[in-house]
Amino acid sequence: MLKKVTKKKKTSNKSEKIVTQKIIDKEIRRLKKIYADLPKNKCVLAQKLIENAAFLSYKLDDLRKIMLENPDVVETYQHGEKQSGTKQSVYMTSYESVLTTYGRVIAQLDKMLPAPKPVAKKADTDEELENFINSR
């Protein structure tokens, strides 16, 4: 006897995907502002890193929400009759992994930034002012 096949509805619909993409796009814009001073030759390389950082940022927020709903950081497991124990929750493991990767991506972007201009010491600026006044 044949069983009737019913189509399952997808759990994530189009509007959720659009909202997700809008959140990621907003983060991309934010990161582009932060890294706007990148040299032109590094902008192409930085683009993918910025996109990945934005996605990872979204995933961190998503995992954080899940962990707030399921605060147990330890899960129990059972393998057969004699093997059981506890392990770190899947969400916590995923969060740590994504956080580590996000940190590495941001560090790569930071290394691309030009070196900051040295800030003049107060004594140097006082001396420059005095020299300027005396030269008049």
C-alpha positions in Angstrom: 0.0 0.0 0.0 1.3 3.4 -0.9 1.6 6.1 1.6 0.4 9.6 0.9 3.4 11.9 0.7 2.8 15.3 2.2 5.1 18.2 1.7 6.7 19.6 4.9 6.6 23.3 5.4 10.0 24.8 5.6 10.7 26.0 9.2 12.5 29.2 8.0 10.4 31.3 5.6 11.4 34.0 3.1 10.7 36.9 5.5 13.0 35.4 8.2 15.8 35.1 5.6 15.2 38.7 4.5 15.4 39.9 8.1 18.5 37.9 8.7 20.2 39.4 5.5 19.1 42.9 6.6 20.8 42.4 10.0 24.0 41.1 8.3 23.9 44.0 5.8 23.6 46.5 8.6 26.6 45.0 10.4 28.6 45.1 7.1 27.9 48.8 6.8 29.0 49.3 10.4 32.2 47.5 9.9 32.9 49.3 6.6 32.7 52.6 8.5 35.1 51.3 11.1 37.6 50.1 8.4 37.1 53.0 6.0 40.7 54.1 6.5 42.1 50.9 4.9 44.5 51.5 2.1 43.0 51.0 -1.3 45.1 47.9 -2.1 43.7 46.2 0.9 40.1 47.0 0.4 39.5 44.1 -1.9 41.0 41.7 0.6 39.1 43.2 3.5 35.7 43.0 1.7 35.3 39.2 2.3 36.7 39.5 5.8 34.1 42.2 6.6 31.3 40.1 5.1 32.4 37.1 7.2 32.8 39.1 10.3 29.2 40.4 9.8 27.9 36.9 9.4 29.8 35.7 12.4 28.5 38.6 14.5 25.0 37.6 13.5 25.6 33.9 14.4 27.1 35.0 17.8 23.9 37.0 18.6 21.8 34.1 17.4 23.7 31.5 19.6 23.6 33.9 22.6 19.8 34.1 22.3 19.6 30.2 22.2 21.9 29.9 25.2 19.8 32.4 27.2 16.7 30.2 26.5 18.7 27.0 27.3 21.2 28.1 30.0 22.6 24.7 30.7 26.2 24.7 29.6 26.6 21.0 30.4 24.7 18.1 28.8 24.5 14.5 29.9 25.0 11.8 27.4 24.4 8.0 27.3 26.3 5.6 25.0 25.1 2.1 25.6 24.5 0.7 29.1 27.9 1.5 30.7 29.1 4.7 29.1 27.5 8.0 30.2 28.7 11.3 31.5 28.5 15.0 30.9 29.9 17.2 28.2 29.8 20.8 27.2 26.6 21.8 25.4 26.5 21.9 21.7 25.5 25.6 21.8 28.4 26.5 24.1 30.8 24.6 21.9 29.5 26.3 18.8 29.5 29.7 20.5 33.1 29.4 21.5 34.1 28.3 18.0 32.3 31.2 16.3 33.7 33.7 18.9 37.2 32.5 18.3 36.8 32.7 14.5 35.2 36.2 14.8 38.2 37.4 16.9 40.6 36.1 14.3 38.8 37.9 11.5 38.6 41.2 13.4 42.3 40.8 14.2 43.1 40.3 10.5 41.2 43.5 9.7 42.9 45.4 12.4 46.3 44.4 11.0 45.3 45.9 7.7 44.7 49.4 9.1 47.5 51.9 8.7 49.7 52.6 11.7 48.2 55.3 13.8 49.9 58.7 13.6 52.0 59.4 16.7 50.3 61.9 19.1 52.4 64.9 19.8 53.5 65.3 23.4 52.4 68.4 25.3 56.0 69.5 25.7 56.6 69.3 22.0 53.5 71.3 21.2 54.4 73.9 23.8 57.9 74.2 22.3 56.4 74.5 18.8 54.1 77.2 19.9 56.9 79.1 21.6 59.1 78.8 18.4 56.2 80.1 16.3 55.6 83.1 18.6 59.3 83.9 18.7 59.6 83.7 15.0 57.1 86.6 14.5 
